[in-house]
Amino acid sequence: MTDLSSHDQSRNCNHDHEAVRAVMEGYADAVYRADVETLKQIFHPAAAMCGYLGDKLLVGGPEPFFEDLKSRPSMQTEKAPYQWEILDVHTSGLTASLRLEESGFFGVFSFVNYFHLVKVDGEWKIVSKLFQSV
């Protein structure tokens, strides 16, 4: 006898995993294009963002990141060699976490990022980003 509830949970987990990856692909694309309006839709309004840029600790929300992206030509315009990879995606019901590694950020920076997302009204939103330049 097959346990249908287990099968349904596995299918939902796979769907959530794919949905979280799609959100993060949208994040990376929006970062590359400096599409701040899309990023504002991807981040939860109460999102936290903190980490190290070199040896400088930055703590707060994503607004300074948005302002930085808006203050200069996009990586797309500058043809920066921006690359990213989504790693270690975990979903658990209405929460998710993952690691996203970036290189060629504005042509010179590399980052290791850890994201947490929550599912709100059927949509995955970033609630925290922890980052370290490497």
N, C-alpha and C positions, 0 to 999 in steps of 0.2 A: 504494500500500500504506500502510495506517495504522499508525503506531507506537503500539501499545497501551500500552507502558510509559509513554510520555509522557502519554497520556490518563489513565492510572491515577494518575500523579503529580499531574496537575492536579486530579483529583477529590479526592485525599487532601489536597492543599494547601487546596482550598476547604473541605473538611470541617474541617480543623484551624483555618482562619481563622474559621469559624462557631463552632467549639467554644471558641476563645479569646475571641471576642466574648461568648459565653454566660457564660463564667466572669466576665468583667468586668462584664456586666450584673448577675450575681449579687452581685459585689463592691459595686457602686453601690447596689443594693437593700438589701444587708445594712448598709451604712454609713448609709443613710437611716433604717433601722429600728433601728439600734444593735444588730444581731444579731451579737454578738461570737463566739458559738459557730460560726456559719456562716463568719465571717471567718477563724477559726482553721483551718477545713477548707480554705479557699481558699488561704491562705498556706502555703508549705512551712515545716516546723519550723525550718529554718536560715535563714529569710528575713532580708534586710537592708532597713532602711528609713532613709533619710536625706534631708535637704534643709533648706530654709529656711522658717521661720515668721517672716515679717517679716525682720529682720536676724539672727535667732538660728538658728545652725546646730544641727540635731538629728541625731545619728548613733547608730544602734543597730539593734534589731529592731523589730517591730511592736507589742510588748507595751505601750509607753506610749500608743500610738494606741488600742489596745483598751481600756486603762484610762480614757482620756479619754472614749471613747464611752460606757462604762458609768457614768461619774461624773455624767452629766446626763441630762435627758429627751431622748429621741430626736428627731431632726428631724421624723419622722413625727408624733409626739405634739405637737410645737410648731408643726406645719404650716409648717415652714421652706420657703422658695422654692428648694429644692435642685434644681439641674439639672446634667446631665452629658452629655458627648459623647465617644464613643470615636473616636479618629482614628489614622491611620497604623499600621494593624495589619500586621505582617510576621511570617510564619511560615517556618521553615526547618528541616524535619525535626522534631527534638524540642525546638526552641527557638522562642520568639516574643518580640516586643517591640511596644509600642504606646504611644500618648499618650492620656491621659484628662484632659479639662478639666472642672473643676467650678466652679459658681457657686452662691451662696446657701448655702454650707456653714455650718450653724448660723445661717443668715440673713444673715451678714455677710462671710464669707470666700470668696475665689476661689482656685483652685489650678490649676497645670499640673503633671501627674504623668506620669512615664515609668515603665512597668512592664516587667519581664522575667519570662518564664514558662518553665518546663521541663515536659516531658511525663514523668510518673513513673507507671509501671504503668498507662498508658492515660489518666491524668488530668492536666490542665493545672493547675500550681500556680505561684503568684506566688513568685519567689525574690528579687526586689528591687523596691523602690519608691523613686523619686527624686522629690522634690516641691519646689515653690516657690510660696509664696503670692504673689498678684499683686493 
